[in-house]
Structures are given as C-alpha cells and as structure tokens.
Amino acid sequence: MHVQLRDRVVRAITDDDAFRIIAASTTGTLRQAFAAQAASGATARHFGNLLTGTILVRETMSPHHRVQAVLHGVSGTSRLVADTHPDGATRGLVHLAEGARDFRLGPGCLLQVVRSLASGKLFQGTVQTPPPAAVSSALMAYLQKSERVVCVIATGQCWRGADLVLAGGYVVQLLPGAPRGPLAEMTERLEALAGIDQLLEQTGTRPERLIAVLLGATPFATTDERPVCFGCQCNEEAVVAAVASLRRDQIAEMLRAEDAVELCCGYCRKSYRVGRGQLDGLLREC
C-alpha cells in the first residue's frame, strides 16, 4: 500500500538574479492519474512526464492560470492530455489509437500547449518534438520557440517493477537581462550531473534537495512553495450541460431507452446519474 505523499512545487532564485529554478515532486499525483487512466508501461512514463512537465510550464509562465498540453503520438490518433490549475489540481487523459498497446513518441510528433492569460484570452503554441524524442525536450522547445524562454527542463520517474516510487522534475530558467555566460556554465554543470531519474533517487520527495543539488555552490534563496495534487473539476452541472448540448432527437432517444443516463468523467472516472426528470427538462428547453 502506497504512503500518501504531499506533492509540491518549490521556486528559488540565485543570488545574482541570473537563474530561476522550479522543482516539483509529483509522485502521488501521477499514481492517481495512472490509476484513473489505467496507464502502464511506456504509456505511463510518457503520460507522467507530460503531467509533471505541464505543471512546470504553468509554474514558469502562468502560475495563477490554467495550462493544458496535448501530445500527439506517432500514430497520429493516439494522444496524451495534461490539465493543471492554479490551485495545483492536475488531471490527464490517455487516448490510444485503435489496436495500439502503448503510446509511441518520436521526432516530429506534435505538442500543443494552451494557457490562460490574465485578460481571459487563450494563448496557444504548437511545436514538433525534436530529436531525441522526449517529453521534456518537446516542452523545452515549446518554451523556447513560443514563449521565448531560455531554459533547461527535465522530468523523470523511478519505478520498482510496476510500482511508481518517485516522480518529479525541474526547470532552470535564464532570467531576462542575465548574461549568456552563466547559461553556458549552468548547462555544463547540469550535463555533468546524473540523469533526472538518478537525481530523484538521491533527493527523494523534497524539491528543496533537488534545487540544492542542481545549484551546487551557487547561492540561492527559496521564494515560494505551492501544492500539487491529482484533482478533477468535473461536477453534476457540467455533466448536465454536456447532455444539454446534444441534439433534441438524441435526448429523446435517451428518454425512450432508459429512465436515467449514467455518464462517467473521462479524467477521474467518477460516475454521474442524469435522471428522467432532468432529461425531460432538457427536452422541453431544446
């Protein structure tokens, strides 16, 4: 039985104002998302990296707004969806092409990111996955090409057989106005460190430890900490609204077929019951 974990995002800045570092622990969030989507194997790994990476993108660009990411697989019809909100609640979807056993990621696959702006409008960017094909490289390409953010992103997971033990990641961002020299030094340092999976094994579930390892002797200050969790925004009103969007003949067919309609949220698998009275009301309003 898994111990309940308190996932978090921790933000820090170096004393010379050259870098912002955001580190996240996402183990509990990913475990619940995997269970809701029955994700396993390579699909779970790609899905988990997308969830963690989308949380990091939100914290980098829009910490107070919603961010969604859709990763399209090699097949074209397989896709992974991550959806994360300002309160840290994060959910996702796994859709595999018919007959596909796993989600396949390769060069040229598309990543779409949509984030809310303070004005209420939406900003959308689309990039192709660069080689080597990895979720983190796709997210980094999005930030650099669509947001003009110079950074390094890494997401990872540690598994024991079929059990997820640890998950998390980080963003190291060169801040505006900082000289490019420190970026080259930081890139060399990050390349010399162990891979993200090994770093997670070393630092465990505490993002502060990951930041300290990433920066080494570079002085820094922690600036903020925010919660992360698996969470879904579905509710009965949204379900009824979805039924109301159907054509009149479709609602009438539901009434003829049964006294109530059972609908299941695709994100969290929670079931909702829309009764005959509600269906009658919707039919009259059509």
C-alpha positions in Angstrom: 0.0 0.0 0.0 1.4 3.4 -1.0 2.1 6.1 1.6 0.1 9.3 0.9 2.5 11.9 -0.4 2.3 15.6 -0.3 3.4 16.7 -3.7 4.9 20.2 -4.0 6.5 22.8 -6.3 9.3 24.9 -4.9 10.6 28.0 -6.5 14.1 29.6 -6.0 16.3 32.3 -7.5 20.1 32.6 -7.5 21.6 35.4 -5.5 22.9 37.0 -8.7 19.4 37.1 -10.3 20.7 35.0 -13.2 18.5 31.9 -12.8 15.1 30.9 -11.5 14.8 27.3 -10.5 11.5 25.4 -10.2 11.5 21.9 -8.8 8.5 19.6 -8.4 7.6 16.4 -6.6 4.7 14.7 -8.4 4.7 11.0 -7.2 1.3 11.0 -5.6 -0.3 13.0 -8.4 1.0 10.6 -11.0 0.0 7.5 -9.1 -3.6 8.7 -9.0 -3.6 9.8 -12.6 -2.2 6.4 -13.7 -4.9 4.6 -11.8 -7.7 6.8 -13.3 -6.4 6.2 -16.8 -5.3 2.6 -16.3 -1.9 3.7 -17.7 1.1 1.4 -17.5 4.4 0.7 -19.2 5.8 3.2 -21.8 2.4 4.9 -21.9 2.5 5.7 -18.2 6.1 7.0 -18.4 5.2 9.4 -21.3 2.0 10.4 -19.6 3.7 11.0 -16.2 6.4 13.1 -17.8 3.8 15.2 -19.6 1.8 15.8 -16.4 5.0 16.8 -14.5 6.2 18.9 -17.4 2.9 20.8 -17.8 2.9 21.6 -14.1 6.4 23.1 -14.5 5.3 25.1 -17.6 2.4 26.5 -15.7 4.6 27.5 -12.8 7.1 29.1 -15.2 4.6 31.0 -17.4 1.2 31.2 -15.7 1.3 30.1 -12.0 -2.1 31.8 -11.5 -3.8 30.4 -14.6 -4.8 27.1 -16.2 -2.4 25.3 -18.6 -3.3 22.3 -20.8 -0.9 20.3 -23.0 -1.8 17.7 -25.7 0.9 15.4 -27.0 0.1 13.6 -30.3 1.8 10.2 -30.8 3.4 8.6 -33.8 0.2 7.0 -34.9 -1.5 10.4 -35.2 -4.6 9.4 -33.4 -3.0 8.5 -30.0 -2.7 11.4 -27.7 -2.0 12.3 -24.1 -3.6 15.3 -22.3 -2.4 17.1 -19.2 -4.6 19.7 -17.5 -3.2 21.7 -14.5 -4.9 24.5 -12.5 -3.6 27.3 -10.3 -4.5 25.5 -7.1 -2.2 22.7 -8.1 -5.1 20.3 -9.1 -3.8 18.3 -12.1 -5.5 15.6 -14.2 -5.0 13.9 -17.6 -6.3 11.7 -20.3 -4.8 8.8 -22.2 -6.3 8.0 -25.7 -4.6 5.3 -27.7 -5.3 4.6 -31.3 -7.3 1.5 -32.0 -5.2 -1.5 -31.7 -2.3 0.3 -30.1 -0.8 -1.2 -27.0 1.4 1.8 -26.0 1.8 5.4 -26.7 4.7 5.9 -29.1 6.7 9.1 -29.2 9.1 10.0 -32.0 10.7 13.0 -33.7 8.1 15.2 -35.4 5.2 14.4 -33.0 3.2 17.5 -32.2 2.9 19.1 -28.8 0.1 21.7 -28.3 0.1 23.9 -25.2 -2.8 26.2 -24.3 -2.6 28.6 -21.4 -5.0 31.2 -20.0 -3.9 34.8 -19.9 -4.7 37.4 -17.3 -7.0 39.1 -19.9 -9.1 35.9 -20.1 -7.9 35.1 -23.6 -6.1 31.9 -24.5 -2.5 31.6 -25.8 -1.7 28.5 -27.9 1.6 27.2 -29.2 2.4 24.2 -31.2 5.8 22.6 -31.8 7.2 19.4 -33.2 9.1 17.1 -30.9 12.8 17.5 -31.7 15.3 14.6 -31.5 15.9 12.9 -29.3 12.2 12.3 -28.8 11.3 13.0 -25.2 8.5 14.9 -23.4 11.0 17.2 -21.7 12.7 18.2 -25.0 9.2 18.9 -26.5 8.3 21.2 -23.6 11.6 22.9 -23.7 11.2 23.5 -27.5 7.7 25.0 -26.8 9.1 27.4 -24.1 11.9 28.5 -26.3 10.0 28.9 -29.6 6.6 30.0 -28.4 7.4 31.8 -25.2 11.0 32.9 -25.9 12.1 31.4 -22.5 15.6 30.1 -22.4 15.7 27.1 -20.0 16.5 23.5 -19.3 13.7 21.1 -18.4 14.0 17.6 -17.0 11.2 15.3 -15.9 11.7 11.8 -14.6 10.3 8.8 -12.7 11.8 5.9 -10.6 10.0 2.6 -10.8 10.2 -0.6 -8.8 8.7 -3.2 -11.1 5.2 -2.0 -12.0 5.2 0.5 -9.0 6.0 4.1 -9.3 8.4 5.0 -6.5 9.3 8.6 -7.2 8.4 11.3 -9.8 9.3 14.9 -10.3 11.3 17.3 -12.4 12.8 20.8 -12.7 13.1 23.9 -14.8 16.3 26.0 -14.7 15.5 29.3 -16.5 17.9 32.1 -17.6 16.2 35.3 -16.4 15.9 38.3 -18.7 18.9 40.6 -18.5 21.3 38.0 -17.3 24.4 37.5 -19.4 24.6 34.3 -21.5 27.9 33.3 -19.9 26.2 31.9 -16.8 23.9 29.8 -19.0 26.9 28.0 -20.6 28.3 27.4 -17.1 25.0 26.1 -15.8 24.4 23.9 -18.9 27.8 22.3 -18.3 27.0 21.7 -14.7 23.7 20.1 -15.5 25.2 17.9 -18.1 27.8 16.7 -15.6 25.2 15.8 -13.1 23.5 12.4 -13.0 20.3 12.0 -15.1 17.0 13.2 -13.6 16.0 9.6 -12.5 19.2 9.3 -10.5 18.8 12.8 -9.1 15.3 11.9 -7.9 16.7 8.8 -6.2 19.3 11.0 -4.5 16.9 13.7 -3.4 13.7 11.8 -2.7 10.4 13.7 -2.4 11.8 17.0 -1.3 12.2 19.6 -4.2 14.5 21.7 -2.0 17.1 19.0 -2.0 16.8 18.7 -5.8 17.4 22.5 -6.1 20.4 22.4 -3.8 22.0 19.6 -5.9 21.3 21.4 -9.2 22.9 24.6 -8.0 25.8 23.2 -6.0 27.8 26.0 -4.5 25.8 28.7 -6.3 24.0 30.8 -3.6 20.2 30.9 -3.9 17.0 31.8 -2.0 13.8 29.9 -1.9 10.9 32.2 -2.9 7.7 30.2 -2.9 6.1 26.8 -2.3 2.9 25.6 -3.8 0.9 22.3 -3.5 0.3 19.8 -6.3 -2.3 17.1 -6.3 -4.5 14.9 -8.5 -7.8 16.8 -8.9 -10.7 16.9 -11.3 -13.1 19.8 -11.9 -16.0 17.7 -13.0 -19.4 18.2 -11.4 -23.0 17.4 -12.0 -23.8 20.8 -13.5 -21.1 20.2 -16.2 -22.4 16.8 -16.9 -26.0 18.1 -17.4 -24.6 20.9 -19.6 -22.9 18.3 -21.7 -26.1 16.4 -22.2 -27.9 19.6 -22.9 -25.5 20.2 -25.8 -26.9 17.1 -27.6 -29.5 17.3 -30.4 -33.1 17.1 -29.4 -33.5 13.7 -31.0 -30.5 12.3 -29.1 -32.0 13.4 -25.8 -35.4 11.9 -26.8 -33.7 8.6 -27.6 -32.1 8.6 -24.1 -35.6 9.0 -22.6 -37.0 6.1 -24.7 -34.1 3.8 -23.8 -34.0 4.2 -20.0 -35.1 6.1 -17.0 -31.7 7.6 -16.3 -28.4 8.0 -18.0 -25.1 7.1 -16.4 -22.2 9.2 -17.5 -18.5 8.8 -16.5 -15.9 11.6 -16.3 -13.1 10.7 -18.7 -10.5 12.2 -16.4 -11.3 10.8 -12.9 -13.8 8.0 -13.8 -16.4 9.4 -11.4 -20.0 8.4 -12.4 -22.9 10.8 -12.6 -26.6 9.9 -13.0 -28.9 12.1 -15.1 -32.5 11.2 -14.2 -35.7 11.2 -16.3 -36.8 14.5 -14.8 -33.7 16.2 -15.8 -33.9 14.7 -19.3 -37.5 15.8 -19.6 -36.5 19.3 -18.6 -33.7 19.4 -21.2 -36.0 18.2 -23.9 -38.5 20.9 -23.2 -35.8 23.5 -23.3 -34.5 22.3 -26.7 
